Amino acid sequence: AWARLEPAGADEIATVAIRVGRARSLRRRAEPIDADVPSGYEAFAVSYATAGDIVGELCAHGADVLVLAPPALRSAVIAELTAVAEGGAS
């Protein structure tokens, strides 16, 4: 019974670009990777269980974090940020 209460294990990987010196909490659980990112950013791989688990965290960092992959996660983050910018949460 206790096993069912455990959080889901991370089985998805997001590729993100994090602005140099920013998003320290996200960096602590991310792994640096080699990927093309805009100037002033560094590439990281971040594990997560579901998009719902990470969308809010990524959005909280605003322009300091860019989602590069997977496309569905990138779209979810863009949709959430757009909804906030338009005056409402999705």
C-alpha positions in Angstrom: 0.0 0.0 0.0 2.8 2.4 0.8 4.4 1.9 -2.6 1.3 3.4 -4.3 1.8 6.6 -2.3 5.3 7.1 -3.6 5.7 9.8 -6.3 6.0 8.6 -9.8 9.6 8.0 -10.9 11.1 10.4 -13.4 10.9 8.7 -16.8 10.9 11.7 -19.2 13.8 14.0 -20.1 13.5 17.7 -21.0 16.2 19.5 -22.7 16.3 23.1 -21.5 18.5 26.2 -21.9 19.1 28.0 -18.6 20.4 31.6 -18.6 23.9 31.7 -17.0 23.7 32.2 -13.3 19.9 31.8 -13.1 17.4 29.1 -12.1 19.6 27.6 -9.4 16.9 25.2 -8.1 16.4 23.7 -11.5 20.2 23.5 -12.1 20.7 21.5 -8.9 18.6 18.6 -10.3 19.6 19.0 -13.9 22.6 17.4 -15.8 24.7 19.7 -18.1 24.7 18.5 -21.7 26.2 19.6 -25.0 23.5 21.3 -27.2 23.2 24.4 -29.3 21.6 27.2 -27.1 21.3 30.9 -27.5 24.2 33.1 -26.3 24.1 33.6 -22.5 22.4 30.2 -21.9 23.7 26.7 -21.0 22.1 23.4 -21.9 20.7 20.9 -19.4 18.8 17.7 -19.3 16.0 17.6 -16.6 14.2 14.4 -15.6 10.4 14.6 -14.9 7.5 12.1 -14.5 4.7 14.0 -16.3 4.4 17.3 -18.0 2.1 18.5 -15.2 4.9 18.0 -12.8 7.3 20.3 -14.5 5.4 22.9 -16.5 4.7 25.2 -13.6 8.3 24.9 -12.4 9.7 25.9 -15.8 7.2 28.7 -16.2 8.2 30.1 -12.9 11.6 30.9 -14.3 10.2 33.0 -17.1 12.7 33.9 -19.8 15.6 32.4 -17.8 14.6 28.9 -19.0 13.9 27.9 -22.6 12.4 24.5 -23.2 14.1 23.0 -26.3 12.6 19.5 -26.2 10.3 17.5 -26.2 8.0 19.5 -28.4 4.9 18.6 -26.4 6.4 20.0 -23.2 7.6 23.1 -25.1 4.1 23.7 -26.3 2.6 23.2 -22.9 5.0 25.8 -21.4 4.3 28.3 -24.2 0.5 27.8 -23.7 0.8 28.4 -20.0 3.0 31.5 -20.3 0.6 32.8 -23.0 -2.4 32.3 -20.8 -0.7 34.1 -17.9 0.3 37.0 -20.2 -3.2 37.3 -21.4 -4.5 37.7 -17.9 -5.5 34.2 -16.9 -4.1 30.8 -16.0 -4.9 27.8 -18.1 
